[in-house]
């Protein structure tokens, strides 16, 4: 579970991360990087799409300055994956709710991946 997010860091299960991250429904956390600053393209979402989740949530930063290209959005949607894009604070909230509610309501873990930009 994501316990805290603030500009520049995120705390997951007691561990602090100071870099952008990819978090999977399995609780696996991976570093996530951009080729171009504040631009999220197909290359930045390929690894997540390759996991075939039901949903990908992209956090675009504290102020929402990172942009998700139309190509990346279409790539995700064309693979049958629901896409949610929001400022990182709200994206984290949505991620936690989706993970917790799916277990309670559906009796199974919803396959969701969060891609979180931690700064701007």
Secondary structure as UniProt FT lines:
FT   STRAND          2..6
FT   TURN            7..8
FT   STRAND          9..12
FT   TURN            13..14
FT   STRAND          15..17
FT   STRAND          21..24
FT   TURN            25..26
FT   STRAND          29..31
FT   TURN            37..38
FT   STRAND          39..40
FT   HELIX           42..50
FT   TURN            51..52
FT   STRAND          55..59
FT   STRAND          67..68
FT   HELIX           70..78
FT   TURN            79..80
FT   STRAND          82..86
FT   HELIX           88..101
FT   HELIX           102..106
FT   STRAND          112..116
//
